[in-house]
């Protein structure tokens, strides 16, 4: 009985592949009909400020994330209030 309850609790907890600066990043994402896996996660810092946590999702985690064909997803979790112009400038850097 106790084993069944523990098993149900484990299955009901969402799976997180990474935690970056307190942000839990899921291990899977879906784009259209494609199931994607987390290929990597990181933190963008500016001086000593944490700006955002980011995760990259691709179909094949072992292949080159940029050149592989198919759907990809980037999930950005902002940690500070940043204007659109400042954010796009930082992304292009």
Secondary structure by P-SEA (a helix, b strand, c coil): caaaaaaaaaaabbbbccccccbbbbcccccccccccccbbbbbbccccccbbbbbbcccccccccccccbbbbbbbbcccccaaaaaaaaac
